[in-house]
């Protein structure tokens, strides 16, 4: 993806970098929309699998089978991981 050059690096896979930046920006807009709305949207399109329930807008997990962090109420991003460490 990167090639070492004098004085720095050259992006060799510039199309891949563009896709990654576009994805990050789109995801940020979707997360912000849920926060403005004050709630996440139910998936409603069969995006529940193996105990996972995903927001239909921003793709943040609303329910996880492993009890890990999920979206905060009010359309917020992921909350803290409240699972106890196993000894």
C-alpha positions in Angstrom: 0.0 0.0 0.0 3.0 2.3 0.8 6.3 2.5 -0.9 9.3 4.0 0.9 10.8 7.0 -1.0 13.4 9.7 -0.1 11.8 12.0 2.4 8.8 9.8 3.1 6.4 7.4 1.5 4.4 7.2 -1.7 0.8 5.8 -1.6 0.9 3.0 -4.1 -2.7 1.7 -3.6 -4.3 5.2 -3.8 -7.7 3.7 -4.8 -7.8 1.5 -1.8 -6.9 4.4 0.5 -9.7 6.5 -1.2 -12.2 3.7 -0.5 -11.1 3.5 3.1 -11.5 7.2 3.6 -14.9 7.3 1.9 -16.1 4.4 4.2 -14.8 6.2 7.3 -16.5 9.5 6.3 -19.8 7.8 5.4 -19.8 5.9 8.7 -19.2 9.1 10.6 -22.2 10.8 8.9 -24.4 7.8 9.7 -23.4 7.7 13.4 -24.0 11.4 13.6 -27.5 11.0 12.1 -28.4 8.5 14.8 -27.1 10.8 17.5 -29.2 13.8 16.1 -32.2 11.5 15.8 -31.7 10.4 19.4 -32.1 6.7 18.6 -30.7 3.9 16.5 -32.9 2.3 13.8 -33.8 -1.4 13.9 -32.2 -3.3 11.1 -35.5 -4.5 9.6 -33.6 -6.2 6.7 -32.6 -9.5 8.2 -29.4 -8.2 9.7 -29.9 -10.2 12.9 -27.6 -13.3 12.9 -26.3 -15.4 15.6 -27.6 -13.1 18.4 -26.2 -9.9 16.8 -28.7 -7.1 16.2 -27.2 -4.2 14.2 -28.5 -0.6 13.7 -30.1 -0.3 10.3 -28.5 3.0 9.7 -25.0 3.1 11.2 -24.2 -0.6 11.6 -23.3 -0.3 15.3 -24.2 -3.4 17.3 -27.4 -3.0 19.4 -27.3 -6.5 20.9 -24.3 -8.9 21.0 -24.4 -12.5 21.9 -21.1 -12.2 23.9 -22.4 -9.4 26.1 -19.7 -7.0 24.8 -20.2 -3.2 24.2 -23.2 -2.1 22.3 -24.6 1.3 21.2 -25.5 3.7 23.9 -29.1 4.9 24.3 -30.0 8.2 22.6 -28.3 7.2 19.3 -24.8 7.2 20.8 -21.7 5.2 19.7 -20.5 2.1 21.5 -20.4 2.2 25.2 -17.8 0.7 27.5 -17.2 -3.0 27.7 -18.7 -4.0 31.0 -17.8 -7.7 30.8 -15.7 -8.9 33.7 -12.3 -10.2 32.9 -12.1 -14.0 33.4 -9.4 -15.1 35.9 
